[in-house]
Amino acid sequence: MPPECCPAPCRVLLVENTVRGLGGSYESLFVTASSLDRTRFEPVVLFFQANHFVERLRALGISVLIARSMRFWERSSYIEKSAGFRARLPRRGWLGSVRRRLVALVRAIVGGIPMAWTVYRILKKERIALLHTNNSLERDSMSILAGALARVPVVAHERQLAPCSLFARVLSRRVRTLICISEAVLEFTKRSGARTVDRRRIYNAIDLAALRAVRPALPPGPLRVGVVGRIMPKKGQRFFLEAAAIVREKFPETEFYIVGQATGEDRSYEEEIRALSRRLGLEAFARWTGYLEEPFSLMASLNVVVHAAIEPEPFGRVIIEAMALGRPVVATVLGGPVEIIEDGQSGFLVPPGDGRAIAEKILALLEDRELAARVAAGALRRVEEFGVENYIRQVERVYADALGDSPRRRPHPKDEESTNSR
């Protein structure tokens, strides 16, 4: 039955405002929109850049809107062309403080206000009953402002371990429920000053059945170890390569896959680690795949998947994907991965920034096939908690609670026409 606030399914606007490449938030939004009970909730999705999820969602009968983002400073072309100029700007002292404040003001005017207007207009035009922002309190603050102005209850996802500005902290009071993707994120939001009405930990979800049906892309052959994720310093690909050099001493024919690509300013980091790969003698054994829209069949071909982050990870979506594929995972003991992996049972946890520690666990898994099989079985058992059914049931409960506190909403005009025609 639909919630009491709406005689017809309640229209929910899900807003994804990232315009700098595609990340795990897009995957999570797709899971949310595609899994909702359509007798209770009618999803409408708003993107600020074109992407391959648009057609996938429309094929499921979900309304998708694409708006223009004015956040030019997040586009790769701007980042590259302005790199020299920005490098000359003051970053420390009072001049650096003034620069940051001016930049924040310009970004709010140029990018934030148009975004708030766009979301506000859509909330009104589409007769939206509930707004669900998909990124973080800080990134979504202007969308939350639009929800407040439109008097639409707001549910917000928090996917980052990042502090809130004063503006975001003030607006957080208009958020009915903050969905935190891990206990690490939930505890961080308490310290960051977020003042939402309610906050709940709901882990990200994956389609377990679909992943378990994936077949390896590569035929049986050499041992294969990989790291998956956007290439950037905090993801720790440097330490994966250091571990690879150590593993090769014992297993010289092993192939090492670096799945992902760098964007914007992080491209210099990719150049650095490619040079490191050559210095370590890995050039003939390193496989740089670039960004893969569907990396799962390649991941299923790996003997070990590594997550080498050197900063706390809010969750670690790649980890549960690898676990669902039955791959043993070695991850750093920071943030979300600690909540996912039971060390020694469903994977291994190692100190961050320690290539030798990563290598030791990789070698243990490659040398002892029985150990690798036990860990893989433990991963398959553990990952059951991250299925879509469990996730969407919790999200729908959040929606129902938020709508229960809101004024009664009129049905969408299409529903009124249907009613009047009877």
KEPA-386301 format. One record per residue (C-alpha): residue number from 1; chain; x, y, z. Coordinates in Angstrom, 2 decimals. Layout:
! KEPA-386301
   pos   unit        c1        c2        c3
   NUM      A         X         Y         Z
...
This chain:
! KEPA-386301
   pos   unit        c1        c2        c3
     1      A      0.00      0.00      0.00
     2      A      1.23      3.54     -0.72
     3      A      2.10      5.66      2.35
     4      A     -0.88      7.52      3.76
     5      A      0.53     10.84      2.51
     6      A     -0.15      9.88     -1.12
     7      A     -3.16      8.00     -2.51
     8      A     -0.99      7.22     -5.58
     9      A      2.67      6.17     -5.55
    10      A      4.74      9.00     -4.10
    11      A      7.04     10.64     -6.61
    12      A     10.62     10.66     -5.34
    13      A     13.29     12.82     -6.99
    14      A     16.77     11.28     -6.76
    15      A     19.47     13.85     -7.51
    16      A     23.01     12.90     -8.58
    17      A     25.06     16.07     -9.02
    18      A     28.56     14.68     -9.66
    19      A     29.96     15.89    -12.99
    20      A     33.56     14.76    -12.64
    21      A     33.45     11.20    -13.96
    22      A     31.30      8.32    -12.79
    23      A     31.74      6.82     -9.35
    24      A     30.07      4.44     -6.97
    25      A     27.30      6.93     -6.21
    26      A     25.93      6.38     -9.72
    27      A     25.83      2.62     -9.15
    28      A     24.07      3.11     -5.83
    29      A     21.51      5.47     -7.32
    30      A     20.76      2.92    -10.04
    31      A     20.20      0.23     -7.41
    32      A     17.86      2.53     -5.45
    33      A     15.80      3.76     -8.39
    34      A     15.48      0.36    -10.06
    35      A     14.59     -1.55     -6.89
    36      A     11.91      0.64     -5.31
    37      A      8.42     -0.81     -4.93
    38      A      6.61      1.04     -7.73
    39      A      3.23      0.58     -6.04
    40      A      4.51      2.83     -3.25
    41      A      7.19      5.05     -4.80
    42      A      7.66      6.43     -8.32
    43      A     11.32      7.37     -8.89
    44      A     12.35     10.37    -10.98
    45      A     16.10     10.72    -11.52
    46      A     17.99     13.97    -12.11
    47      A     21.55     13.93    -13.49
    48      A     23.79     16.88    -14.28
    49      A     25.78     15.04    -16.95
    50      A     24.96     12.42    -19.56
    51      A     26.01      8.88    -18.65
    52      A     25.34      5.26    -19.51
    53      A     22.84      4.85    -16.65
    54      A     20.34      7.11    -18.42
    55      A     19.24      4.54    -20.98
    56      A     19.40      1.70    -18.46
    57      A     16.98      3.55    -16.20
    58      A     14.68      4.61    -19.03
    59      A     14.55      1.01    -20.24
    60      A     13.03      0.20    -16.84
    61      A     10.34      2.84    -17.34
    62      A     11.96      5.35    -14.98
    63      A     11.76      9.05    -15.80
    64      A     15.25     10.55    -16.19
    65      A     16.04     14.26    -16.49
    66      A     19.40     15.73    -17.47
    67      A     20.14     19.31    -16.46
    68      A     23.13     21.45    -17.31
    69      A     25.71     21.85    -14.57
    70      A     27.35     25.24    -14.14
    71      A     30.19     23.71    -12.09
    72      A     32.78     24.39    -14.79
    73      A     35.59     24.03    -12.23
    74      A     34.92     20.29    -12.00
    75      A     35.35     19.66    -15.72
    76      A     38.61     18.09    -16.85
    77      A     39.10     20.67    -19.61
    78      A     38.98     23.56    -17.14
    79      A     41.24     21.79    -14.63
    80      A     43.88     21.15    -17.27
    81      A     43.79     24.60    -18.87
    82      A     43.82     26.49    -15.56
    83      A     46.39     24.34    -13.72
    84      A     49.25     26.82    -14.20
    85      A     47.19     29.83    -13.17
    86      A     45.78     28.15    -10.08
    87      A     49.23     26.97     -9.01
    88      A     50.33     30.63     -8.75
    89      A     47.47     31.61     -6.43
    90      A     48.22     31.92     -2.67
    91      A     47.23     28.86     -0.64
    92      A     48.48     29.70      2.86
    93      A     48.22     32.57      5.32
    94      A     45.63     35.30      5.19
    95      A     45.89     35.60      1.41
    96      A     45.14     31.89      1.09
    97      A     42.15     32.30      3.41
    98      A     40.82     35.22      1.35
    99      A     41.31     33.22     -1.84
   100      A     39.34     30.26     -0.46
   101      A     36.48     32.48      0.67
   102      A     36.29     34.27     -2.68
   103      A     36.39     30.98     -4.58
   104      A     33.61     29.57     -2.39
   105      A     31.49     32.67     -2.98
   106      A     31.99     32.58     -6.76
   107      A     31.20     28.88     -6.90
   108      A     28.04     29.36     -4.85
   109      A     26.84     32.13     -7.17
   110      A     27.89     30.60    -10.48
   111      A     27.18     26.94     -9.77
   112      A     25.14     26.63     -6.60
   113      A     22.31     29.08     -7.21
   114      A     21.51     27.74    -10.71
   115      A     21.52     24.21     -9.30
   116      A     19.15     25.17     -6.49
   117      A     16.83     26.83     -9.00
   118      A     16.90     23.79    -11.29
   119      A     16.04     21.38     -8.47
   120      A     13.35     23.73     -7.08
   121      A     11.72     24.09    -10.49
   122      A     11.68     20.31    -11.03
   123      A     10.27     19.67     -7.56
   124      A      7.34     21.97     -8.38
   125      A      6.80     20.96    -12.00
   126      A      6.96     17.22    -11.36
   127      A      4.87     17.37     -8.18
   128      A      7.60     15.62     -6.20
   129      A      6.63     14.33     -2.73
   130      A     10.14     13.51     -1.49
   131      A     13.66     14.67     -2.41
   132      A     16.56     12.21     -2.06
   133      A     20.01     13.73     -2.57
   134      A     22.62     11.12     -3.48
   135      A     26.10     12.46     -2.65
   136      A     26.84     14.28      0.61
   137      A     25.56     17.12      2.77
   138      A     28.32     19.41      1.52
   139      A     27.93     18.67     -2.19
   140      A     24.13     18.59     -2.03
   141      A     23.60     21.68      0.11
   142      A     22.01     23.70     -2.74
   143      A     19.66     20.84     -3.61
   144      A     18.68     20.62      0.06
   145      A     18.02     24.37     -0.01
   146      A     15.72     23.83     -2.98
   147      A     13.84     21.15     -1.05
   148      A     13.43     23.45      1.91
   149      A     12.13     26.28     -0.29
   150      A      9.72     23.92     -2.04
   151      A      8.61     22.52      1.33
   152      A      9.39     18.98      0.27
   153      A     10.80     16.56      2.87
   154      A     14.45     15.70      2.24
   155      A     16.36     12.44      2.65
   156      A     20.11     12.79      2.08
   157      A     22.80     10.22      1.45
   158      A     26.19     10.85      3.03
   159      A     28.92      9.02      1.09
   160      A     31.96     10.99      2.22
   161      A     34.21     11.45      5.22
   162      A     34.41     15.19      4.66
   163      A     33.63     18.10      7.02
   164      A     30.58     20.30      6.47
   165      A     30.79     24.02      5.86
   166      A     28.72     26.32      8.07
   167      A     26.19     26.65      5.24
   168      A     25.82     22.86      4.95
   169      A     25.52     22.47      8.73
   170      A     22.70     25.02      8.83
   171      A     20.85     23.34      5.97
   172      A     21.34     19.89      7.49
   173      A     18.56     20.79      9.93
   174      A     16.15     20.54      6.99
   175      A     17.14     16.92      6.31
   176      A     14.63     14.46      7.71
   177      A     16.98     11.45      7.57
   178      A     20.65     11.25      6.73
   179      A     21.56      7.84      5.28
   180      A     25.18      7.04      6.19
   181      A     26.84      4.30      4.15
   182      A     28.88      2.96      7.08
   183      A     29.26      3.32     10.83
   184      A     32.49      5.20     10.11
   185      A     30.54      7.80      8.12
   186      A     27.75      7.97     10.70
   187      A     30.17      8.69     13.54
   188      A     32.02     11.23     11.41
   189      A     28.80     13.15     10.69
   190      A     28.20     13.50     14.42
   191      A     31.61     15.11     14.84
   192      A     31.24     17.28     11.73
   193      A     28.34     19.26     13.17
   194      A     25.54     17.88     10.98
   195      A     22.21     18.43     12.73
   196      A     19.79     16.25     10.78
   197      A     16.53     15.18     12.38
   198      A     17.53     11.52     12.11
   199      A     20.52      9.55     10.83
   200      A     20.77      5.86     10.00
   201      A     23.48      3.51      8.83
   202      A     22.46      1.70      5.65
   203      A     25.22     -0.09      3.81
   204      A     25.45      0.20      0.02
   205      A     23.99     -2.73     -1.88
   206      A     24.84     -4.82     -4.92
   207      A     22.88     -7.22     -7.09
   208      A     24.26    -10.47     -5.70
   209      A     22.46    -12.70     -8.20
   210      A     23.79    -10.73    -11.17
   211      A     27.36    -10.77     -9.89
   212      A     27.28    -14.48     -9.15
   213      A     26.24    -15.09    -12.74
   214      A     29.34    -13.28    -14.06
   215      A     31.88    -15.44    -15.85
   216      A     35.63    -14.67    -16.08
   217      A     36.66    -12.66    -19.12
   218      A     40.13    -14.20    -19.30
   219      A     40.96    -17.87    -19.89
   220      A     42.92    -19.88    -17.30
   221      A     46.58    -18.93    -17.40
   222      A     49.00    -16.99    -15.23
   223      A     48.22    -15.83    -11.73
   224      A     46.46    -12.47    -11.77
   225      A     46.19     -9.78     -9.08
   226      A     44.38     -6.46     -9.49
   227      A     43.45     -3.16     -7.95
   228      A     40.17     -1.53     -9.03
   229      A     39.15      2.11     -8.68
   230      A     39.76      5.64     -9.88
   231      A     43.47      6.36    -10.13
   232      A     44.26      8.98     -7.51
   233      A     46.76      9.30     -4.64
   234      A     44.37      8.35     -1.85
   235      A     43.51      5.04     -3.56
   236      A     47.08      3.87     -3.01
   237      A     47.90      2.32     -6.40
   238      A     51.55      3.19     -5.68
   239      A     51.63      0.66     -2.84
   240      A     49.91     -1.96     -4.97
   241      A     52.77     -1.67     -7.45
   242      A     55.33     -1.90     -4.66
   243      A     53.58     -5.09     -3.50
   244      A     53.55     -6.38     -7.09
   245      A     57.33     -6.11     -7.31
   246      A     57.68     -8.23     -4.17
   247      A     55.16    -10.83     -5.37
   248      A     57.08    -11.22     -8.63
   249      A     60.13    -12.42     -6.73
   250      A     58.17    -15.56     -5.80
   251      A     55.77    -15.76     -8.74
   252      A     57.61    -14.10    -11.67
   253      A     54.89    -14.67    -14.28
   254      A     52.08    -13.01    -12.32
   255      A     50.06    -10.34    -14.16
   256      A     49.02     -7.18    -12.30
   257      A     45.89     -5.30    -13.38
   258      A     45.34     -1.62    -12.64
   259      A     41.66     -1.05    -13.45
   260      A     40.54      2.59    -13.62
   261      A     41.74      5.93    -14.88
   262      A     42.77      9.30    -13.52
   263      A     40.85     12.50    -14.24
   264      A     41.84     16.15    -14.01
   265      A     44.70     16.92    -11.66
   266      A     45.14     13.24    -10.80
   267      A     46.54     12.53    -14.26
   268      A     49.97     13.60    -13.04
   269      A     49.70     10.92    -10.37
   270      A     48.97      8.29    -13.01
   271      A     52.09      9.38    -14.89
   272      A     54.10      9.02    -11.68
   273      A     52.93      5.50    -10.92
   274      A     53.39      4.38    -14.52
   275      A     56.99      5.57    -14.22
   276      A     57.25      3.71    -10.90
   277      A     55.98      0.57    -12.61
   278      A     58.79      0.82    -15.15
   279      A     61.41      1.40    -12.46
   280      A     60.20     -1.67    -10.57
   281      A     60.54     -3.81    -13.68
   282      A     56.79     -4.34    -14.02
   283      A     56.30     -2.90    -17.50
   284      A     55.82     -6.33    -19.13
   285      A     53.49     -7.53    -16.36
   286      A     51.34     -4.48    -15.57
   287      A     48.00     -4.26    -17.38
   288      A     46.54     -0.73    -17.44
   289      A     42.90     -1.15    -18.50
   290      A     41.61      2.41    -18.14
   291      A     38.02      2.97    -17.05
   292      A     35.78     -0.07    -17.56
   293      A     32.03      0.44    -17.55
   294      A     31.53     -3.18    -16.46
   295      A     34.73     -4.45    -14.78
   296      A     33.14     -7.50    -13.19
   297      A     34.14    -10.16    -15.71
   298      A     37.74     -9.00    -15.43
   299      A     37.53     -8.97    -11.63
   300      A     36.21    -12.53    -11.78
   301      A     39.42    -13.48    -13.61
   302      A     41.66    -12.29    -10.76
   303      A     43.11    -14.55     -8.09
   304      A     43.27    -11.67     -5.59
   305      A     41.68     -8.20     -5.53
   306      A     43.51     -5.44     -3.62
   307      A     42.03     -2.29     -2.10
   308      A     45.07     -0.18     -1.18
   309      A     43.53      3.12      0.03
   310      A     45.77      5.25      2.26
   311      A     42.92      7.43      3.56
   312      A     39.79      6.22      5.38
   313      A     37.33      4.84      2.87
   314      A     33.68      5.78      3.48
   315      A     32.58      2.29      2.43
   316      A     34.40      0.31     -0.26
   317      A     31.97     -0.79     -2.96
   318      A     34.66     -2.58     -4.97
   319      A     35.30     -4.78     -1.95
   320      A     31.79     -6.20     -1.75
   321      A     31.68     -6.59     -5.54
   322      A     34.86     -8.66     -5.44
   323      A     33.56    -10.69     -2.50
   324      A     30.31    -11.42     -4.36
   325      A     32.42    -12.68     -7.26
   326      A     34.13    -15.08     -4.88
   327      A     37.47    -13.27     -5.03
   328      A     39.71    -13.03     -1.93
   329      A     40.28     -9.37     -0.99
   330      A     43.24     -7.66      0.68
   331      A     42.25     -4.21      1.95
   332      A     43.73     -1.51      4.16
   333      A     42.41     -1.20      7.68
   334      A     40.76      2.21      7.29
   335      A     37.10      3.25      7.48
   336      A     34.39      1.18      5.81
   337      A     36.49     -1.88      4.87
   338      A     36.90     -2.65      8.59
   339      A     33.12     -3.10      8.79
   340      A     32.96     -5.28      5.68
   341      A     35.88     -7.70      6.09
   342      A     36.32    -10.13      8.97
   343      A     40.11    -10.30      9.00
   344      A     41.36    -13.75      8.11
   345      A     37.87    -15.10      7.47
   346      A     36.27    -13.16      4.62
   347      A     39.40    -11.27      3.53
   348      A     42.55     -9.71      4.93
   349      A     43.15     -6.27      6.45
   350      A     46.59     -4.65      6.30
   351      A     48.13     -1.33      7.41
   352      A     47.80      1.55      4.92
   353      A     50.78      2.66      2.88
   354      A     52.63     -0.65      3.38
   355      A     53.41     -2.43      0.10
   356      A     55.24     -5.23      1.90
   357      A     52.22     -6.01      4.11
   358      A     49.99     -6.13      1.04
   359      A     52.48     -8.43     -0.69
   360      A     52.60    -10.81      2.30
   361      A     48.84    -11.39      2.20
   362      A     48.80    -11.73     -1.60
   363      A     51.58    -14.33     -1.37
   364      A     49.75    -16.22      1.38
   365      A     46.67    -16.50     -0.86
   366      A     48.65    -17.47     -3.96
   367      A     50.74    -20.05     -2.13
   368      A     47.92    -21.71     -0.17
   369      A     44.99    -22.55     -2.43
   370      A     43.02    -24.01      0.49
   371      A     43.37    -20.74      2.39
   372      A     42.25    -18.80     -0.69
   373      A     39.20    -21.10     -1.04
   374      A     38.24    -20.68      2.64
   375      A     38.54    -16.90      2.43
   376      A     36.50    -16.82     -0.79
   377      A     33.78    -18.93      0.84
   378      A     33.79    -16.61      3.85
   379      A     33.47    -13.63      1.53
   380      A     30.43    -15.15     -0.19
   381      A     28.80    -15.73      3.18
   382      A     29.63    -12.26      4.51
   383      A     28.44    -10.41      1.43
   384      A     24.87    -11.68      1.90
   385      A     24.28     -8.70      4.19
   386      A     24.81     -6.35      1.27
   387      A     22.03     -7.64     -0.97
   388      A     19.53     -5.33     -2.64
   389      A     16.50     -6.69     -0.77
   390      A     17.92     -5.80      2.64
   391      A     19.05     -2.38      1.41
   392      A     15.87     -1.30     -0.35
   393      A     13.68     -2.41      2.56
   394      A     15.61     -0.03      4.83
   395      A     15.49      2.83      2.30
   396      A     11.73      2.44      1.82
   397      A     11.30      2.57      5.59
   398      A     13.24      5.86      5.62
   399      A     11.02      7.22      2.83
   400      A      7.83      6.20      4.63
   401      A      8.99      7.78      7.89
   402      A      9.95     11.02      6.13
   403      A      6.66     11.22      4.27
   404      A      4.72     10.46      7.42
   405      A      5.97     13.74      8.85
   406      A      5.08     15.76      5.75
   407      A      1.84     17.47      4.72
   408      A     -0.51     15.45      2.53
   409      A      0.67     15.63     -1.08
   410      A     -1.53     15.80     -4.11
   411      A     -1.08     13.03     -6.67
   412      A      0.68     13.76     -9.93
   413      A     -1.60     15.22    -12.65
   414      A     -1.45     11.92    -14.57
   415      A     -2.92     10.19    -11.52
   416      A     -5.66     12.85    -11.26
   417      A     -6.53     12.37    -14.94
   418      A     -6.71      8.62    -14.43
   419      A     -9.00      9.09    -11.44
   420      A    -11.28     11.53    -13.25
   421      A    -11.64      9.24    -16.26
   422      A    -13.11      6.40    -14.19
